Amino acid sequence: MARGNQREKDRERAQARNGGKGKNKDDGLTPEQRRERDAKALQEKTAKKAAQAAGGESSGGDKGNNKK
C-alpha cells in the first residue's frame, strides 16, 4: 500500500472541514500591543470575578466554612 501523500490529503480535508480557518497566530499586532491587550483582558476578568465574589459574600450564602 502506498501512503506517500496521505498526510497532505488529510490536511486538505481538515482544512475544508474547518472552512479554511486553522492555527493563525498572526493577528497583525506587535508583541507589545498583544501584551497590552492581554493585560487589559486579564484586568477586566479579575475585576468581574472580584465583583461576583463581593456580591456572593453579601448575599448571606453559607458555604459550610463556619467553625464553632
Secondary structure, 3 states (H helix, E strand, C coil): CCCCCHHHHHHHHHHHHCCCCCCCCCCCCCHHHHHHHHHHHHHHHHHHHHHHHHHHHCCCCCCCCCCC
